[in-house]
Amino acid sequence: MSYKLLFVCLGNICRSPSAENIMKHLLTEAGLSDRVYCDSAGTASYHIGAPPDRRMQAAAKRRGLELTGCARQFEATDFEVFDLILAMDRSNYEDIRRQDPKGQYADKVKLMCDFAREHGDREVPDPYYGGPEGFNYVIDLLLDACSGLLAELQQAGSV
């Protein structure tokens, strides 16, 4: 594995595991799964060890995607392990940056929506307290953003 991606949201049961699994799916389709390692984490410790939210799993399944993994919390050591850390929203971004007070790893932290091409969203909305349409929308948004991310990594020669 030459390149390492970490997707981060608040609890690591909805958005970030979806992004992780969508990216893995796209990498497999592109024949690049052996060149990129994907993981996800949450800035909070609410759900450590839990699988992806069942509603998120259902939304992914409707798109032919399977969500696997278990929640873990973001750690400062992740800055050294991962090449790119993708925050789902501005709050997650700021929480991550606070763990790097000297800004040593600032260039590694990006917003996931920076890579979206079809959607104009600047943040991936948290669907946790909403209905099924929110989970479906997040899957669509992440499919877009992960596709854009993959294209940028390929263009930059990172994968």
Secondary structure, 3 states (H helix, E strand, C coil): CCEEEEEEECCCCCHHHHHHHHHHHHHHHCCCCCCEEEEEEECCCCCCCCCCCHHHHHHHHHCCCCCCCCCCECCCCHHHHCCEEEECCHHHHHHHHHCCCCCCCHHHEEEHHHHCCCCCCCCCCCCCCCCHHHHHHHHHHHHHHHHHHHHHHHHCCCC
